[in-house]
């Protein structure tokens, strides 16, 4: 069986990975060129 300590280590690793993923996602959204914004406007029509 897996000890509680190992579960905590896995939890921290997953939490760090999710945090980095969210940061990367925000950076990508902010750094996207206006082309994607135009495609969103096309969907509104």
MODELLER restraints for C-alpha pairs under 7 A, 6 or more apart:
rsr = mdl.restraints
at = mdl.atoms
